[in-house]
Amino acid sequence: MNVMIGKLNGLWHLIVGSCQIRTPFLASQDRQLVIQYARRVYPGARIFERD
């Protein structure tokens, strides 16, 4: 499974397939927090950053 991480409207979002999931992290927070969160929610997924 592929998970993309992107910023939208001041928040980090996870994009899984055609679903966009809002995370509890602000865009000003560190990307590493979002990656750790994505790894907990989707173990074994490949994580990519999208601009």
All heavy atoms as atom14 arrays in JSON, in Angstrom:
{
  "sequence": "MNVMIGKLNGLWHLIVGSCQIRTPFLASQDRQLVIQYARRVYPGARIFERD",
  "atom14_mask": [
    [1, 1, 1, 1, 1, 1, 1, 1, 0, 0, 0, 0, 0, 0],
    [1, 1, 1, 1, 1, 1, 1, 1, 0, 0, 0, 0, 0, 0],
    [1, 1, 1, 1, 1, 1, 1, 0, 0, 0, 0, 0, 0, 0],
    [1, 1, 1, 1, 1, 1, 1, 1, 0, 0, 0, 0, 0, 0],
    [1, 1, 1, 1, 1, 1, 1, 1, 0, 0, 0, 0, 0, 0],
    [1, 1, 1, 1, 0, 0, 0, 0, 0, 0, 0, 0, 0, 0],
    [1, 1, 1, 1, 1, 1, 1, 1, 1, 0, 0, 0, 0, 0],
    [1, 1, 1, 1, 1, 1, 1, 1, 0, 0, 0, 0, 0, 0],
    [1, 1, 1, 1, 1, 1, 1, 1, 0, 0, 0, 0, 0, 0],
    [1, 1, 1, 1, 0, 0, 0, 0, 0, 0, 0, 0, 0, 0],
    [1, 1, 1, 1, 1, 1, 1, 1, 0, 0, 0, 0, 0, 0],
    [1, 1, 1, 1, 1, 1, 1, 1, 1, 1, 1, 1, 1, 1],
    [1, 1, 1, 1, 1, 1, 1, 1, 1, 1, 0, 0, 0, 0],
    [1, 1, 1, 1, 1, 1, 1, 1, 0, 0, 0, 0, 0, 0],
    [1, 1, 1, 1, 1, 1, 1, 1, 0, 0, 0, 0, 0, 0],
    [1, 1, 1, 1, 1, 1, 1, 0, 0, 0, 0, 0, 0, 0],
    [1, 1, 1, 1, 0, 0, 0, 0, 0, 0, 0, 0, 0, 0],
    [1, 1, 1, 1, 1, 1, 0, 0, 0, 0, 0, 0, 0, 0],
    [1, 1, 1, 1, 1, 1, 0, 0, 0, 0, 0, 0, 0, 0],
    [1, 1, 1, 1, 1, 1, 1, 1, 1, 0, 0, 0, 0, 0],
    [1, 1, 1, 1, 1, 1, 1, 1, 0, 0, 0, 0, 0, 0],
    [1, 1, 1, 1, 1, 1, 1, 1, 1, 1, 1, 0, 0, 0],
    [1, 1, 1, 1, 1, 1, 1, 0, 0, 0, 0, 0, 0, 0],
    [1, 1, 1, 1, 1, 1, 1, 0, 0, 0, 0, 0, 0, 0],
    [1, 1, 1, 1, 1, 1, 1, 1, 1, 1, 1, 0, 0, 0],
    [1, 1, 1, 1, 1, 1, 1, 1, 0, 0, 0, 0, 0, 0],
    [1, 1, 1, 1, 1, 0, 0, 0, 0, 0, 0, 0, 0, 0],
    [1, 1, 1, 1, 1, 1, 0, 0, 0, 0, 0, 0, 0, 0],
    [1, 1, 1, 1, 1, 1, 1, 1, 1, 0, 0, 0, 0, 0],
    [1, 1, 1, 1, 1, 1, 1, 1, 0, 0, 0, 0, 0, 0],
    [1, 1, 1, 1, 1, 1, 1, 1, 1, 1, 1, 0, 0, 0],
    [1, 1, 1, 1, 1, 1, 1, 1, 1, 0, 0, 0, 0, 0],
    [1, 1, 1, 1, 1, 1, 1, 1, 0, 0, 0, 0, 0, 0],
    [1, 1, 1, 1, 1, 1, 1, 0, 0, 0, 0, 0, 0, 0],
    [1, 1, 1, 1, 1, 1, 1, 1, 0, 0, 0, 0, 0, 0],
    [1, 1, 1, 1, 1, 1, 1, 1, 1, 0, 0, 0, 0, 0],
    [1, 1, 1, 1, 1, 1, 1, 1, 1, 1, 1, 1, 0, 0],
    [1, 1, 1, 1, 1, 0, 0, 0, 0, 0, 0, 0, 0, 0],
    [1, 1, 1, 1, 1, 1, 1, 1, 1, 1, 1, 0, 0, 0],
    [1, 1, 1, 1, 1, 1, 1, 1, 1, 1, 1, 0, 0, 0],
    [1, 1, 1, 1, 1, 1, 1, 0, 0, 0, 0, 0, 0, 0],
    [1, 1, 1, 1, 1, 1, 1, 1, 1, 1, 1, 1, 0, 0],
    [1, 1, 1, 1, 1, 1, 1, 0, 0, 0, 0, 0, 0, 0],
    [1, 1, 1, 1, 0, 0, 0, 0, 0, 0, 0, 0, 0, 0],
    [1, 1, 1, 1, 1, 0, 0, 0, 0, 0, 0, 0, 0, 0],
    [1, 1, 1, 1, 1, 1, 1, 1, 1, 1, 1, 0, 0, 0],
    [1, 1, 1, 1, 1, 1, 1, 1, 0, 0, 0, 0, 0, 0],
    [1, 1, 1, 1, 1, 1, 1, 1, 1, 1, 1, 0, 0, 0],
    [1, 1, 1, 1, 1, 1, 1, 1, 1, 0, 0, 0, 0, 0],
    [1, 1, 1, 1, 1, 1, 1, 1, 1, 1, 1, 0, 0, 0],
    [1, 1, 1, 1, 1, 1, 1, 1, 0, 0, 0, 0, 0, 0]
  ],
  "atom14_positions": [
    [[0.84, -1.17, 0.0], [0.0, 0.0, 0.0], [0.89, 1.24, 0.0], [1.92, 1.27, 0.66], [-0.88, -0.02, 1.25], [-1.66, 1.24, 1.41], [-2.66, 1.39, 2.93], [-2.94, -0.21, 3.48], [0.0, 0.0, 0.0], [0.0, 0.0, 0.0], [0.0, 0.0, 0.0], [0.0, 0.0, 0.0], [0.0, 0.0, 0.0], [0.0, 0.0, 0.0]],
    [[0.48, 2.24, -0.74], [1.21, 3.51, -0.8], [0.42, 4.59, -0.06], [-0.79, 4.7, -0.23], [1.41, 3.96, -2.25], [2.32, 3.02, -2.99], [3.14, 2.34, -2.41], [2.17, 2.99, -4.29], [0.0, 0.0, 0.0], [0.0, 0.0, 0.0], [0.0, 0.0, 0.0], [0.0, 0.0, 0.0], [0.0, 0.0, 0.0], [0.0, 0.0, 0.0]],
    [[1.13, 5.36, 0.74], [0.54, 6.48, 1.47], [1.32, 7.72, 1.1], [2.54, 7.74, 1.2], [0.6, 6.25, 3.0], [0.09, 7.47, 3.74], [-0.17, 5.02, 3.4], [0.0, 0.0, 0.0], [0.0, 0.0, 0.0], [0.0, 0.0, 0.0], [0.0, 0.0, 0.0], [0.0, 0.0, 0.0], [0.0, 0.0, 0.0], [0.0, 0.0, 0.0]],
    [[0.63, 8.76, 0.65], [1.28, 10.03, 0.34], [0.96, 11.03, 1.42], [-0.15, 11.05, 1.95], [0.82, 10.55, -1.01], [1.38, 9.78, -2.15], [1.21, 10.68, -3.66], [0.19, 9.55, -4.54], [0.0, 0.0, 0.0], [0.0, 0.0, 0.0], [0.0, 0.0, 0.0], [0.0, 0.0, 0.0], [0.0, 0.0, 0.0], [0.0, 0.0, 0.0]],
    [[1.94, 11.85, 1.75], [1.78, 12.89, 2.76], [1.83, 14.24, 2.04], [2.73, 14.48, 1.24], [2.91, 12.82, 3.8], [2.82, 11.49, 4.55], [2.83, 13.99, 4.75], [3.99, 11.26, 5.47], [0.0, 0.0, 0.0], [0.0, 0.0, 0.0], [0.0, 0.0, 0.0], [0.0, 0.0, 0.0], [0.0, 0.0, 0.0], [0.0, 0.0, 0.0]],
    [[0.87, 15.09, 2.31], [0.85, 16.4, 1.68], [0.24, 17.45, 2.59], [-0.51, 17.14, 3.51], [0.0, 0.0, 0.0], [0.0, 0.0, 0.0], [0.0, 0.0, 0.0], [0.0, 0.0, 0.0], [0.0, 0.0, 0.0], [0.0, 0.0, 0.0], [0.0, 0.0, 0.0], [0.0, 0.0, 0.0], [0.0, 0.0, 0.0], [0.0, 0.0, 0.0]],
    [[0.58, 18.71, 2.34], [0.01, 19.83, 3.09], [-1.17, 20.38, 2.3], [-1.08, 20.56, 1.09], [1.03, 20.94, 3.27], [2.18, 20.58, 4.15], [3.13, 21.76, 4.26], [4.38, 21.39, 5.0], [5.33, 22.5, 5.08], [0.0, 0.0, 0.0], [0.0, 0.0, 0.0], [0.0, 0.0, 0.0], [0.0, 0.0, 0.0], [0.0, 0.0, 0.0]],
    [[-2.24, 20.67, 3.01], [-3.43, 21.25, 2.39], [-4.17, 22.06, 3.43], [-4.48, 21.55, 4.51], [-4.33, 20.16, 1.81], [-5.58, 20.63, 1.11], [-5.21, 21.42, -0.16], [-6.45, 19.45, 0.74], [0.0, 0.0, 0.0], [0.0, 0.0, 0.0], [0.0, 0.0, 0.0], [0.0, 0.0, 0.0], [0.0, 0.0, 0.0], [0.0, 0.0, 0.0]],
    [[-4.45, 23.32, 3.12], [-5.2, 24.21, 4.01], [-4.63, 24.29, 5.42], [-5.36, 24.3, 6.4], [-6.67, 23.77, 4.08], [-7.36, 23.87, 2.75], [-7.0, 24.7, 1.93], [-8.33, 23.03, 2.53], [0.0, 0.0, 0.0], [0.0, 0.0, 0.0], [0.0, 0.0, 0.0], [0.0, 0.0, 0.0], [0.0, 0.0, 0.0], [0.0, 0.0, 0.0]],
    [[-3.31, 24.29, 5.53], [-2.66, 24.46, 6.83], [-2.56, 23.22, 7.68], [-2.14, 23.3, 8.82], [0.0, 0.0, 0.0], [0.0, 0.0, 0.0], [0.0, 0.0, 0.0], [0.0, 0.0, 0.0], [0.0, 0.0, 0.0], [0.0, 0.0, 0.0], [0.0, 0.0, 0.0], [0.0, 0.0, 0.0], [0.0, 0.0, 0.0], [0.0, 0.0, 0.0]],
    [[-2.96, 22.06, 7.14], [-2.85, 20.8, 7.87], [-2.14, 19.76, 7.02], [-2.12, 19.85, 5.8], [-4.24, 20.26, 8.23], [-5.06, 21.04, 9.24], [-6.47, 20.46, 9.31], [-4.41, 20.99, 10.6], [0.0, 0.0, 0.0], [0.0, 0.0, 0.0], [0.0, 0.0, 0.0], [0.0, 0.0, 0.0], [0.0, 0.0, 0.0], [0.0, 0.0, 0.0]],
    [[-1.55, 18.78, 7.69], [-0.99, 17.64, 6.97], [-2.12, 16.67, 6.67], [-3.02, 16.47, 7.48], [0.05, 16.92, 7.84], [1.35, 17.63, 7.95], [1.77, 18.39, 9.0], [2.42, 17.64, 7.01], [3.03, 18.88, 8.77], [3.46, 18.42, 7.56], [2.62, 17.06, 5.76], [4.66, 18.63, 6.89], [3.81, 17.28, 5.11], [4.81, 18.05, 5.67]],
    [[-2.1, 16.07, 5.49], [-3.08, 15.07, 5.09], [-2.37, 13.81, 4.62], [-1.29, 13.88, 4.05], [-3.95, 15.58, 3.95], [-4.95, 16.6, 4.37], [-4.6, 17.89, 4.67], [-6.29, 16.52, 4.53], [-5.68, 18.57, 5.0], [-6.73, 17.76, 4.93], [0.0, 0.0, 0.0], [0.0, 0.0, 0.0], [0.0, 0.0, 0.0], [0.0, 0.0, 0.0]],
    [[-3.01, 12.66, 4.85], [-2.56, 11.39, 4.29], [-3.46, 11.08, 3.12], [-4.68, 11.18, 3.22], [-2.66, 10.26, 5.32], [-1.9, 10.44, 6.63], [-2.14, 9.23, 7.51], [-0.43, 10.63, 6.38], [0.0, 0.0, 0.0], [0.0, 0.0, 0.0], [0.0, 0.0, 0.0], [0.0, 0.0, 0.0], [0.0, 0.0, 0.0], [0.0, 0.0, 0.0]],
    [[-2.88, 10.7, 2.0], [-3.66, 10.34, 0.81], [-3.42, 8.86, 0.55], [-2.31, 8.43, 0.27], [-3.25, 11.21, -0.39], [-3.52, 12.66, -0.05], [-4.01, 10.79, -1.63], [-2.55, 13.63, -0.6], [0.0, 0.0, 0.0], [0.0, 0.0, 0.0], [0.0, 0.0, 0.0], [0.0, 0.0, 0.0], [0.0, 0.0, 0.0], [0.0, 0.0, 0.0]],
    [[-4.49, 8.09, 0.7], [-4.44, 6.64, 0.53], [-5.42, 6.29, -0.58], [-6.63, 6.39, -0.4], [-4.83, 5.91, 1.83], [-4.72, 4.42, 1.66], [-3.98, 6.39, 3.0], [0.0, 0.0, 0.0], [0.0, 0.0, 0.0], [0.0, 0.0, 0.0], [0.0, 0.0, 0.0], [0.0, 0.0, 0.0], [0.0, 0.0, 0.0], [0.0, 0.0, 0.0]],
    [[-4.88, 5.92, -1.73], [-5.75, 5.67, -2.88], [-6.48, 6.94, -3.26], [-5.87, 7.97, -3.5], [0.0, 0.0, 0.0], [0.0, 0.0, 0.0], [0.0, 0.0, 0.0], [0.0, 0.0, 0.0], [0.0, 0.0, 0.0], [0.0, 0.0, 0.0], [0.0, 0.0, 0.0], [0.0, 0.0, 0.0], [0.0, 0.0, 0.0], [0.0, 0.0, 0.0]],
    [[-7.81, 6.9, -3.26], [-8.57, 8.1, -3.59], [-9.1, 8.79, -2.34], [-9.83, 9.77, -2.44], [-9.75, 7.72, -4.5], [-10.62, 6.85, -3.81], [0.0, 0.0, 0.0], [0.0, 0.0, 0.0], [0.0, 0.0, 0.0], [0.0, 0.0, 0.0], [0.0, 0.0, 0.0], [0.0, 0.0, 0.0], [0.0, 0.0, 0.0], [0.0, 0.0, 0.0]],
    [[-8.72, 8.33, -1.16], [-9.17, 8.92, 0.1], [-8.13, 9.9, 0.63], [-6.94, 9.63, 0.61], [-9.4, 7.85, 1.15], [-10.66, 6.68, 0.72], [0.0, 0.0, 0.0], [0.0, 0.0, 0.0], [0.0, 0.0, 0.0], [0.0, 0.0, 0.0], [0.0, 0.0, 0.0], [0.0, 0.0, 0.0], [0.0, 0.0, 0.0], [0.0, 0.0, 0.0]],
    [[-8.61, 11.0, 1.13], [-7.75, 12.02, 1.73], [-8.12, 12.12, 3.2], [-9.25, 12.43, 3.54], [-7.96, 13.35, 1.04], [-7.03, 14.42, 1.51], [-7.11, 15.63, 0.61], [-7.21, 15.5, -0.59], [-7.07, 16.79, 1.21], [0.0, 0.0, 0.0], [0.0, 0.0, 0.0], [0.0, 0.0, 0.0], [0.0, 0.0, 0.0], [0.0, 0.0, 0.0]],
    [[-7.17, 11.83, 4.07], [-7.42, 11.76, 5.5], [-6.67, 12.88, 6.21], [-5.46, 12.99, 6.09], [-6.97, 10.39, 6.07], [-7.68, 9.28, 5.32], [-7.22, 10.31, 7.56], [-7.01, 7.95, 5.41], [0.0, 0.0, 0.0], [0.0, 0.0, 0.0], [0.0, 0.0, 0.0], [0.0, 0.0, 0.0], [0.0, 0.0, 0.0], [0.0, 0.0, 0.0]],
    [[-7.41, 13.71, 6.93], [-6.81, 14.81, 7.66], [-6.14, 14.27, 8.92], [-6.69, 13.44, 9.61], [-7.88, 15.82, 8.03], [-7.32, 17.08, 8.66], [-8.41, 18.05, 8.97], [-9.18, 17.52, 10.08], [-10.43, 17.82, 10.33], [-11.09, 18.63, 9.55], [-11.07, 17.29, 11.35], [0.0, 0.0, 0.0], [0.0, 0.0, 0.0], [0.0, 0.0, 0.0]],
    [[-4.93, 14.75, 9.2], [-4.22, 14.36, 10.42], [-4.37, 15.47, 11.45], [-4.74, 16.6, 11.11], [-2.72, 14.13, 10.14], [-2.12, 15.36, 9.78], [-2.51, 13.09, 9.06], [0.0, 0.0, 0.0], [0.0, 0.0, 0.0], [0.0, 0.0, 0.0], [0.0, 0.0, 0.0], [0.0, 0.0, 0.0], [0.0, 0.0, 0.0], [0.0, 0.0, 0.0]],
    [[-4.06, 15.19, 12.7], [-4.17, 16.23, 13.73], [-2.97, 17.17, 13.79], [-2.82, 17.89, 14.76], [-4.29, 15.41, 15.03], [-3.59, 14.14, 14.73], [-3.82, 13.88, 13.26], [0.0, 0.0, 0.0], [0.0, 0.0, 0.0], [0.0, 0.0, 0.0], [0.0, 0.0, 0.0], [0.0, 0.0, 0.0], [0.0, 0.0, 0.0], [0.0, 0.0, 0.0]],
    [[-2.13, 17.17, 12.76], [-0.9, 17.97, 12.77], [-1.04, 19.19, 11.88], [-1.51, 19.1, 10.75], [0.29, 17.13, 12.31], [0.51, 15.92, 13.16], [0.16, 14.66, 12.71], [1.06, 16.04, 14.43], [0.35, 13.54, 13.5], [1.26, 14.92, 15.23], [0.9, 13.67, 14.76], [0.0, 0.0, 0.0], [0.0, 0.0, 0.0], [0.0, 0.0, 0.0]],
    [[-0.58, 20.34, 12.38], [-0.56, 21.56, 11.59], [0.58, 21.51, 10.58], [1.58, 20.83, 10.8], [-0.39, 22.78, 12.49], [-1.51, 23.03, 13.49], [-1.11, 24.17, 14.42], [-2.81, 23.34, 12.79], [0.0, 0.0, 0.0], [0.0, 0.0, 0.0], [0.0, 0.0, 0.0], [0.0, 0.0, 0.0], [0.0, 0.0, 0.0], [0.0, 0.0, 0.0]],
    [[0.45, 22.25, 9.49], [1.49, 22.27, 8.46], [2.8, 22.83, 8.98], [3.86, 22.53, 8.45], [1.01, 23.08, 7.26], [0.0, 0.0, 0.0], [0.0, 0.0, 0.0], [0.0, 0.0, 0.0], [0.0, 0.0, 0.0], [0.0, 0.0, 0.0], [0.0, 0.0, 0.0], [0.0, 0.0, 0.0], [0.0, 0.0, 0.0], [0.0, 0.0, 0.0]],
    [[2.74, 23.63, 10.04], [3.97, 24.2, 10.61], [4.74, 23.19, 11.46], [5.89, 23.43, 11.81], [3.64, 25.43, 11.44], [2.77, 25.08, 12.51], [0.0, 0.0, 0.0], [0.0, 0.0, 0.0], [0.0, 0.0, 0.0], [0.0, 0.0, 0.0], [0.0, 0.0, 0.0], [0.0, 0.0, 0.0], [0.0, 0.0, 0.0], [0.0, 0.0, 0.0]],
    [[4.12, 22.05, 11.79], [4.8, 21.03, 12.59], [5.71, 20.19, 11.71], [5.57, 20.14, 10.5], [3.78, 20.16, 13.32], [3.06, 20.92, 14.42], [2.03, 20.08, 15.11], [1.1, 19.61, 14.48], [2.21, 19.88, 16.41], [0.0, 0.0, 0.0], [0.0, 0.0, 0.0], [0.0, 0.0, 0.0], [0.0, 0.0, 0.0], [0.0, 0.0, 0.0]],
    [[6.62, 19.49, 12.36], [7.64, 18.71, 11.67], [7.03, 17.54, 10.9], [6.13, 16.86, 11.38], [8.64, 18.21, 12.71], [9.88, 17.61, 12.07], [10.23, 18.02, 10.95], [10.49, 16.73, 12.71], [0.0, 0.0, 0.0], [0.0, 0.0, 0.0], [0.0, 0.0, 0.0], [0.0, 0.0, 0.0], [0.0, 0.0, 0.0], [0.0, 0.0, 0.0]],
    [[7.56, 17.3, 9.72], [7.09, 16.22, 8.85], [7.33, 14.85, 9.49], [6.58, 13.91, 9.27], [7.81, 16.31, 7.51], [7.42, 15.27, 6.51], [8.14, 15.49, 5.19], [9.57, 15.58, 5.31], [10.4, 14.54, 5.16], [9.94, 13.37, 4.86], [11.7, 14.71, 5.28], [0.0, 0.0, 0.0], [0.0, 0.0, 0.0], [0.0, 0.0, 0.0]],
    [[8.38, 14.72, 10.31], [8.69, 13.45, 10.95], [7.56, 12.97, 11.85], [7.3, 11.77, 11.95], [9.98, 13.55, 11.77], [11.23, 13.5, 10.93], [11.32, 12.22, 10.12], [11.16, 12.24, 8.92], [11.54, 11.11, 10.77], [0.0, 0.0, 0.0], [0.0, 0.0, 0.0], [0.0, 0.0, 0.0], [0.0, 0.0, 0.0], [0.0, 0.0, 0.0]],
    [[6.85, 13.89, 12.52], [5.71, 13.52, 13.34], [4.63, 12.86, 12.49], [4.01, 11.87, 12.89], [5.13, 14.74, 14.04], [5.95, 15.37, 15.14], [5.32, 16.68, 15.57], [6.08, 14.42, 16.3], [0.0, 0.0, 0.0], [0.0, 0.0, 0.0], [0.0, 0.0, 0.0], [0.0, 0.0, 0.0], [0.0, 0.0, 0.0], [0.0, 0.0, 0.0]],
    [[4.4, 13.41, 11.31], [3.38, 12.89, 10.42], [3.78, 11.51, 9.88], [2.95, 10.61, 9.78], [3.12, 13.87, 9.25], [2.02, 13.37, 8.35], [2.77, 15.24, 9.8], [0.0, 0.0, 0.0], [0.0, 0.0, 0.0], [0.0, 0.0, 0.0], [0.0, 0.0, 0.0], [0.0, 0.0, 0.0], [0.0, 0.0, 0.0], [0.0, 0.0, 0.0]],
    [[5.05, 11.33, 9.59], [5.54, 10.04, 9.1], [5.37, 8.97, 10.18], [4.92, 7.86, 9.91], [6.99, 10.15, 8.63], [7.04, 10.98, 7.34], [7.59, 8.78, 8.4], [8.43, 11.3, 6.87], [0.0, 0.0, 0.0], [0.0, 0.0, 0.0], [0.0, 0.0, 0.0], [0.0, 0.0, 0.0], [0.0, 0.0, 0.0], [0.0, 0.0, 0.0]],
    [[5.71, 9.29, 11.42], [5.53, 8.34, 12.52], [4.06, 7.99, 12.69], [3.7, 6.83, 12.92], [6.09, 8.92, 13.81], [7.58, 9.01, 13.84], [8.1, 9.76, 15.06], [7.32, 10.23, 15.88], [9.41, 9.85, 15.17], [0.0, 0.0, 0.0], [0.0, 0.0, 0.0], [0.0, 0.0, 0.0], [0.0, 0.0, 0.0], [0.0, 0.0, 0.0]],
    [[3.19, 8.98, 12.58], [1.75, 8.77, 12.68], [1.26, 7.84, 11.57], [0.53, 6.88, 11.81], [1.03, 10.12, 12.61], [-0.47, 10.05, 12.61], [-1.16, 9.82, 13.79], [-1.19, 10.22, 11.43], [-2.55, 9.77, 13.79], [-2.56, 10.17, 11.43], [-3.24, 9.95, 12.61], [-4.61, 9.89, 12.6], [0.0, 0.0, 0.0], [0.0, 0.0, 0.0]],
    [[1.72, 8.08, 10.34], [1.31, 7.26, 9.19], [1.8, 5.83, 9.35], [1.08, 4.88, 9.0], [1.83, 7.87, 7.9], [0.0, 0.0, 0.0], [0.0, 0.0, 0.0], [0.0, 0.0, 0.0], [0.0, 0.0, 0.0], [0.0, 0.0, 0.0], [0.0, 0.0, 0.0], [0.0, 0.0, 0.0], [0.0, 0.0, 0.0], [0.0, 0.0, 0.0]],
    [[2.98, 5.64, 9.89], [3.51, 4.28, 10.09], [2.73, 3.53, 11.16], [2.59, 2.32, 11.08], [4.98, 4.35, 10.46], [5.82, 4.72, 9.27], [7.27, 4.36, 9.44], [7.95, 4.59, 8.18], [9.06, 5.27, 8.06], [9.63, 5.8, 9.12], [9.61, 5.44, 6.88], [0.0, 0.0, 0.0], [0.0, 0.0, 0.0], [0.0, 0.0, 0.0]],
    [[2.23, 4.25, 12.16], [1.4, 3.6, 13.19], [0.05, 3.2, 12.61], [-0.46, 2.12, 12.89], [1.18, 4.54, 14.37], [2.13, 4.36, 15.49], [1.64, 5.12, 16.7], [1.04, 6.39, 16.29], [1.34, 7.56, 16.8], [2.22, 7.66, 17.74], [0.75, 8.65, 16.38], [0.0, 0.0, 0.0], [0.0, 0.0, 0.0], [0.0, 0.0, 0.0]],
    [[-0.55, 4.09, 11.83], [-1.89, 3.85, 11.28], [-1.86, 2.81, 10.16], [-2.75, 1.96, 10.07], [-2.51, 5.18, 10.79], [-3.84, 4.94, 10.11], [-2.68, 6.14, 11.95], [0.0, 0.0, 0.0], [0.0, 0.0, 0.0], [0.0, 0.0, 0.0], [0.0, 0.0, 0.0], [0.0, 0.0, 0.0], [0.0, 0.0, 0.0], [0.0, 0.0, 0.0]],
    [[-0.86, 2.89, 9.29], [-0.73, 1.98, 8.15], [0.62, 1.26, 8.21], [1.55, 1.6, 7.49], [-0.85, 2.75, 6.83], [-2.18, 3.41, 6.65], [-2.32, 4.78, 6.85], [-3.29, 2.67, 6.3], [-3.56, 5.4, 6.7], [-4.51, 3.27, 6.14], [-4.64, 4.64, 6.35], [-5.86, 5.23, 6.2], [0.0, 0.0, 0.0], [0.0, 0.0, 0.0]],
    [[0.75, 0.25, 9.08], [2.03, -0.45, 9.18], [2.37, -1.18, 7.88], [1.5, -1.76, 7.23], [1.82, -1.44, 10.33], [0.35, -1.55, 10.5], [-0.26, -0.3, 9.96], [0.0, 0.0, 0.0], [0.0, 0.0, 0.0], [0.0, 0.0, 0.0], [0.0, 0.0, 0.0], [0.0, 0.0, 0.0], [0.0, 0.0, 0.0], [0.0, 0.0, 0.0]],
    [[3.61, -1.1, 7.47], [4.06, -1.77, 6.26], [3.83, -1.0, 4.98], [4.21, -1.44, 3.9], [0.0, 0.0, 0.0], [0.0, 0.0, 0.0], [0.0, 0.0, 0.0], [0.0, 0.0, 0.0], [0.0, 0.0, 0.0], [0.0, 0.0, 0.0], [0.0, 0.0, 0.0], [0.0, 0.0, 0.0], [0.0, 0.0, 0.0], [0.0, 0.0, 0.0]],
    [[3.21, 0.17, 5.06], [2.94, 0.97, 3.87], [4.19, 1.74, 3.44], [5.03, 2.09, 4.27], [1.82, 1.95, 4.13], [0.0, 0.0, 0.0], [0.0, 0.0, 0.0], [0.0, 0.0, 0.0], [0.0, 0.0, 0.0], [0.0, 0.0, 0.0], [0.0, 0.0, 0.0], [0.0, 0.0, 0.0], [0.0, 0.0, 0.0], [0.0, 0.0, 0.0]],
    [[4.29, 1.98, 2.13], [5.37, 2.85, 1.65], [4.86, 4.28, 1.72], [3.75, 4.58, 1.25], [5.72, 2.49, 0.22], [6.42, 1.13, 0.15], [6.97, 0.85, -1.21], [5.89, 0.87, -2.2], [6.08, 0.81, -3.48], [7.28, 0.72, -3.98], [5.06, 0.82, -4.31], [0.0, 0.0, 0.0], [0.0, 0.0, 0.0], [0.0, 0.0, 0.0]],
    [[5.67, 5.16, 2.27], [5.24, 6.54, 2.51], [6.01, 7.48, 1.61], [7.23, 7.43, 1.55], [5.43, 6.89, 4.0], [4.58, 5.95, 4.85], [5.07, 8.34, 4.26], [4.83, 6.05, 6.32], [0.0, 0.0, 0.0], [0.0, 0.0, 0.0], [0.0, 0.0, 0.0], [0.0, 0.0, 0.0], [0.0, 0.0, 0.0], [0.0, 0.0, 0.0]],
    [[5.27, 8.34, 0.91], [5.86, 9.32, 0.0], [5.4, 10.72, 0.4], [4.32, 10.89, 0.94], [5.39, 9.07, -1.44], [5.76, 7.71, -1.96], [4.86, 6.67, -1.9], [7.02, 7.49, -2.5], [5.2, 5.41, -2.38], [7.36, 6.24, -2.97], [6.44, 5.2, -2.92], [0.0, 0.0, 0.0], [0.0, 0.0, 0.0], [0.0, 0.0, 0.0]],
    [[6.23, 11.72, 0.1], [5.84, 13.1, 0.36], [5.43, 13.74, -0.97], [6.11, 13.61, -1.97], [6.98, 13.89, 0.98], [6.57, 15.3, 1.34], [7.69, 16.05, 2.02], [8.75, 15.49, 2.24], [7.47, 17.23, 2.31], [0.0, 0.0, 0.0], [0.0, 0.0, 0.0], [0.0, 0.0, 0.0], [0.0, 0.0, 0.0], [0.0, 0.0, 0.0]],
    [[4.31, 14.44, -0.93], [3.8, 15.11, -2.12], [3.79, 16.61, -1.86], [3.4, 17.07, -0.81], [2.37, 14.64, -2.39], [1.81, 15.15, -3.67], [0.45, 14.59, -3.85], [-0.5, 15.66, -3.6], [-1.78, 15.56, -3.78], [-2.31, 14.43, -4.14], [-2.57, 16.57, -3.55], [0.0, 0.0, 0.0], [0.0, 0.0, 0.0], [0.0, 0.0, 0.0]],
    [[4.24, 17.36, -2.85], [4.25, 18.83, -2.7], [3.0, 19.44, -3.26], [2.37, 18.97, -4.11], [5.46, 19.44, -3.41], [6.74, 19.11, -2.67], [6.7, 18.96, -1.45], [7.78, 19.01, -3.34], [0.0, 0.0, 0.0], [0.0, 0.0, 0.0], [0.0, 0.0, 0.0], [0.0, 0.0, 0.0], [0.0, 0.0, 0.0], [0.0, 0.0, 0.0]]
  ]
}
